[in-house]
Structures are given as C-alpha cells and as structure tokens.
Amino acid sequence: MKDKKGEGIEPGSFLMWAIFVLIALLAILYIIWKWDDFANYIGSKIFP
C-alpha cells in the first residue's frame, strides 16, 4: 500500500511502530528481570 505522495511511512504508522517496539522492549526487560520467578514457577509446575 503506497499513498499518492510516494512516501513509505506515515507519521501515524511510525508512531504506532515506535509504541509497539517500546512495549516489546519493556516486556522483554520485565521477563529478564523476573526470569528467576518464572523459572521457579515453571519448575515447580513441571517438577512438583
């Protein structure tokens, strides 16, 4: 999908991508920060 001006990225879609990337990075950092809790929880479920 290209608009009539020939520009590839619109400011709105760029903002959406920026927010999406920011949320993804925060989620990854949160999982890494809480990895011990996740590992202990999953381990207790697999090996009770």
HELIX and SHEET records of a PDB file:
HELIX    1   1 PRO A   11  TRP A   33  1                                  23    
HELIX    2   2 TRP A   35  ILE A   46  1                                  12    
END                                                                             
